[in-house]
Amino acid sequence: MPRRIVLHAGFHKTGTSSVQATLRANRKTLMPACAIRLKGQMSELMSATRGYSTVGTPDALDKVRRRFDALLAGLPGMPRRTLLLSAEELSGHMPGRGDLTSYAAAPVLMYLFWERARDAFPATPFAMVFGLRDPADWQRSAWAEHVTSSSMTLSLAEFCDRYPHAPDLAGVVRDVTSRVPAPVHSFALEDAAARRLGPADAVLDHCDLPDALRATLTPQPVQNARLSDDTLAALLEANRTHRAPEARSAAKRAILEDAR
């Protein structure tokens, strides 16, 4: 059984990629004190959480339960180590996908994770950590991600009008806190970015690691740096112009290559 369990469950566009890059690069150093599970090791669970956030049915939630139970059942013994799960999709899809307007699924998912972890490991402390971000900055970053990685044709203003509740990340954390009887922590990306390991430090704060071990961890470059306005405008135009997926993808690859 783990010494403690910490879920870093998002949100998207709050430094999660930077956190995970730091954890990945320092996995061997952290191994004596912390067992890490990232998205690649939880792909089936991530598929289920994304599905639940989209459809919200009991069957979809039961699929999440079964896959989380399987993850816990497959853990090795680790009585001296913290189990850290880090994946923004533990909270479901990022809002802005069709009719998905918010992280409303997150409180339900967090309660399920707490409940199943408690049943599997009754004596193990459990906590959650979320990154927050200025709402306007989050909206722009989320819109830019959708423009880059999907066929979104909405302008930033249209995106903000269509998904007005999406950037209320603090409200989601309040909902999680009111639902789940376990510690729920949050940090502002704007504050965490100045720390030695960036937002990874704000997550590791809750993993009960020795100070001497943390001092040996290696910082990593910021991930997913912001694209320029001109590049985003070109990507948006490609989404609006090319109806065929192959042509659209090729045009966008060329734009991103030119932007490097």
C-alpha positions, 0 to 999 in steps of 0.5 A: 500500500502507498504511504500516501496518494496524491492526485494532480488532476489538472487543470488543462493549461495550468502548467500540467505539461511542465509538471509532467516533464519535470516528473518524467525527467526526475523519475529515477531520482524520485523513485525511492520516495515517490511512485509516479503515474503519468498519462501514458501509464493511465491511457485506459483510465484517461479514455474513460474519464474523457468519455464520462465528461462528455456523456455523463452516464452511470455506465460511463462513470462505472467504466472509470471506476473499473479502470481506476480499481484496476490501476490500484490493484496493479500497484506494487507494494510501496509502503515508504513511497507516495503514489503521485498520479498526474494527468489533467484528463483525470478531470475529463476533457478540456471545455470547448469541445462541442457542448462541453462547457465546463469541468462539471464532471471533475467533482464527480470524478474526484469523489469516485477516486477518493472513494475507491482509494479509501476502499483499497487503502483505508489507512493511506492519506489521500489528497488532490492538487489543482493548478489555477490560472487567471481566467482571461489568460486561461481562455486564450490559452485554451482557445489557442490549444483548440485552434492548434489541435482541432478544427475549431473555427471560433474566434477568441471572442466567440469562444469566450462568449460560447463557453463563459463558465469554462475559465472558472477553475476556482469554482470547480475546486470549491465544488470538489472541496465541498464534495470530497472529504479529503484535502484539496489543494490549489496553486496559481500558475502565475505564482508557481512559475517563479519557483525553481521547478516551476509548477512541479514544486507546487505539486511536490509540496504535497508529496512529503518528500525529503528536502535533500531529495528535492534539492537534487531535482533538475528543472526542465524548460517550460512546455507548450510555450505560447504561439504568436498571434500571427501564428494562431491567426494563420492556424485559425484561417487554415481551420476555416479554409480547409474542409478536408482533414488531410489538407487542413493537417498539412497546412497547419503542420507547415504553419507550425514549422514556419513558426519554429 
